[in-house]
Amino acid sequence: MSFKIYTKTGDKGTTSLIGGVRVPKNHIRIESYGTIDELNSYLGVVNDTAQHEKISSWIKEIQDRLFTIGSVLATAPNKDISMKLPDVHAEDVQWLEQRIDEMNAVLPEMRSFILPGGHVAASNCHVARCVCRRAERICVAMLELQEEVPDLVIQYLNRLSDFLFVLARFIAHENGAADVPWTARV
């Protein structure tokens, strides 16, 4: 049995959160999980361009967590919902930290800021890092607007952006490209 992708319920600029609450499509909660979706899509590009078995398994793990985060952000606060949703755990943040340490163990020490680039997959990874930072900023803005966001979501996104920075360096390193140091003009 198939279902139609279009529902026509959003034709007037509103959409439903999990829990049935309707909000405008430009609501900050929609912006938050839309940015998570954008990040997840960029990670697909990183995966496709990196073509590296270990990196691919890491990215798939992260993409799964991002779907979890998206569902958390798409849920109406203070609303009882009938379905069981996955959640983020402290171990997910620790997993990212372990991968960062693993990659850093083989990377040359960083002695300056570096410019994004060196390999197409590394460049794509830097774009994903920037989208991740934007997702983090939106979640922080949600808190300032008294919107509910679990602390672990913000912590995960913060650590994920660190992971993506190191992953970009790791991809470049694995492909024989050196870091391009930024030299300030004086």
Residue, then its C-alpha position, 0 to 999 in steps of 0.5 A: m500500500s502506498f500513500k500520497i506525499y502531499t496532504k494539502t494541509g499546509d497550503k495555507g502556510t501552517t503545519s502540524l507538530i507531533g501532538g497535533v498543534r498547528v503552527p506557521k511554517n516559519h515557526i522557530r520549531i519548524e526552522s530548528y528541525g528543518t535545519i536538522d534535515e538540511l544537516n542530515s542531507y549534507l551528511g549524505v553528500v559528505n558520505d557519498t563524496a568521502q567513499h570511506e567505509k569507516i566514515s560511512s558507518w559513522i555518518k549513518e550513526i549520526q544521521d540516525r541520531l539527527f532523525t531522533i533530534g528532528s523528532v524531538l524538535a518536531t514534538a509540541p511541548n507539553k502535549d501528550i502523544s500516543m507514540k513512543l519517540p526515540d531520544v538522545h542519550a549522554e552516550d551519543v555525545q560520548w560516542l562523538e567524543q571518542r570518534i574525535d579522539e580517534m581521528n585526532a590521534v592520526l592527525p598532525e597537530m593544528r598550529s593555526f586556524i585552517l581554511p576549509g578545503g583540500h578535498v571535495a568531501a572535506s569541503n562538504c564536511h565544512v558546509a555540514r559543520c556550518v549548518c550544524r552550528r546554525a542548528e545549534r544557534i536556532c536551538v539556543a534561540m528557542l530556549e530564549l523564547q521559552e521553547e522546550v529543548p532538551d539540554l542533550v540536544i544542544q550538547y549533541l549539536n555542539r559536539l557534532s560540529d566539533f566532530l565535523f571539523v575534525l572529520a573534515r581534517f581527517i578526510a583531507h588527511e586520508n586523501g593526502a591533502a594537507d591543512v591549509p593554514w590561514t595567515a592573517r593579512v597585516 
